[in-house]
Amino acid sequence: MNTPVAEYVEWLVSHSMLHQLRTRARTYAGQARLWLHPYAESRPRIACAMSSVWFTAYPGAVITAPGDSVLRTLGSDALWRALSSIGIQAVHPGPTKLAGGLTGQTFTPSIDGNFDRIGLGIDARFGTEEEFVAMSRMAAAHNAVVIDDVIPSHTGKGADFRLAEMNYGDYPGLYHMVEIKPDDWSILPDVPEGRDAVNLPPKIVDALKEKCYIVGQLQRVIFFEPGIKETDWSATPPVVGVDGVPRRWVYLHYFKEGQPSLNWLDPTFAAQQLIIGDALHCLDVLGARGIRLDANGFLGIERRPHGNAWSESHPLSITSNQLLGGAIRKAGGFSFQELNLTVDDIAAMSKGGADLSYDFITRPAYQHALLTGDTEFLRLMLKTVHQYGIDPGSLIHALQNHDELTLELVHFWTLHANTTFTFQGQTWPGNILREHIRETMYERLSGEHAPYNLRFVTNGVSCTTASIITAALNIRELDSMTEQDKENIQQIHLLLAMYNALQPGVFAISGWDLVGALPLPIAKVEERMADGDTRWIHRGAYDLTGENPDAAVSGEGIPKTIALYGPLPEQLANPNSFASQLKHLLSVREAYKIASSKQIAIPDVTSPSLLVMVHELPAGKGTQVTALNFSASTVDELILLPGVASGPVVDMLAESVVGDLEELGTLRISLDGYRGVSLRIVSALPGAIVDEDDER
């Protein structure tokens, strides 16, 4: 290498994550601390007991106090007094480490909300490492924990990828990238000026597969967009290596072009070193206790003799997640997976992998129940959870997150496309049922019916929880809502919170939910959506504490959303506000340890809009029944609860006895429109003594 190249490579190595984490790994060698905790098996109930109510932030959307950083705001005493009062036990700030790309020695911004990590340091846009540590300490002072992120499937195009392109050391082994021989460069399209890669059309991917370069097209293209991303493969221009040889590479990216996929079965084992090291850095340096595993289902890929490559439900993903989940437990932390795959995959990857799983199984189903006033599909999915041996207590039941409302319904699309399901009195192949559900939800959630919500490529709909509700209420113009409309939105928002909170497992609520955010007008974020990413409309900026009322944008430049409920201190001063009523709901949830309960039944119902979930409370506290009405019509129905001991029935939220469960196990459910109730059946077996609190 000539001197300038040698200096540049030295600079790249010093900034590479792999180099830094290899150095850190030596500090663990021969030490006893990684042998103090059980790690072989997932421990969902232990993780849930540590923190069962999570606040999920999106760092780019946080409006800070004047002069403060995002992390300083998320670690402020003012915010934590409010969060702790509500019952929040964890904060998940979202990815805050350095992300984006690198051109020469110039860092370029993130192209996917900091999910394209290129460094271990905190992104200066959000604060400092010291402020992250201070946030962790503030959370601990309020008996809460911080949850950080690792991305096992990919990085951004930082120093590690640039070293791989230059064929330096074992860096090419980090990625699923293949060198194309100069004789075959004619197959590849030219890279447009000003870009560092070009997406490959399907025909070229097929040609490269025929020449035995790559495994071919994958089972699906996640962010498919005509003319932008038609396959999961892109090609680089000629890149001169450290040996002076120009090379063109073809590399895999499940997501955007700037997110090259890691290779989890390369002989260098570089990917394992990078990702496990990143996780331990989150725990031991930043003070996090939990870690989100993003896109962790896409770690195995294999050529098939016919058809598309094996890229989902691959055993390597299971093995890799067992390594990663085990390493996190060895260090005393827990992990959760945001895995939007089949229920089979969620069940398989929960065995020895992540401790908790995001509830993609019922999330679109409860939104479907609201939009249609019919809970049949929701009950189908709740029963599917049990059918596959998944403990509902291992799931994270959430309202809005940073992504779209996913309508991929992968379970019915891939593995179970031809499986028969019973729905609406007839049998459906999985793929036909999927299309029926998707068409119904697209029609009622977007388009002319709700023009403020937008489709997100082929994945789902970009929307907030509040704008799902407005669509269900047939509100077409958001700027013409009445006060009664806003009251109805808040009531339904509480109903959805009850669905997620009044069952075993973790309940997660976003900053957008806490303030009642509406989508941003398209014109305000049109520039950010140039690549087809419509999710920016539901990522509006919000001010949780009200300390910066004059701010029109966040520090990231995201416009401030219309917040129907307002800052938390104002809400908590009003007993009828969303936050105050949520606080009461969560206090009951905590008092009776509903998060630790066991789901024992999803009873059949006669009223289409009624959902009933039955739980066995811990410590002999009886049986808890969650009953929810997903329509505007009144519900009055007798529910059979066989096997549940008879006794007084207590309304847990109103703190009053409302009747008795008869000896035949008959329970009357009477609910006004869009209302829910949490009932406790106190066992009155012969000789039993009913506690005085049960008769309030």
PyMOL commands that set and color helices and strands:
alter all, ss='L'
color gray80, all
select helices_A, chain A and resi 3-15+17-28+33-35+44-50+59-61+70-74+77-86+129-141+159-165+171-174+182-187+202-210+270-284+315-330+343-349+363-372+376-387+392-394+410-413+430-445+465-472+478-480+483-501+511-515+522-524+534-538+568-572+578-591+594-596+692-695
alter helices_A, ss='H'
color red, helices_A
select strands_A, chain A and resi 53-56+90-92+97-99+101-103+106-108+117-122+145-150+177-180+198-199+233-235+239-240+246-252+290-294+334-338+356-358+395-398+405-406+420-423+426-429+454-456+460-462+506-510+598-601+610-616+623-629+635-640+647-651+656-661+666-671+676-681
alter strands_A, ss='S'
color yellow, strands_A
deselect
rebuild
show_as cartoon
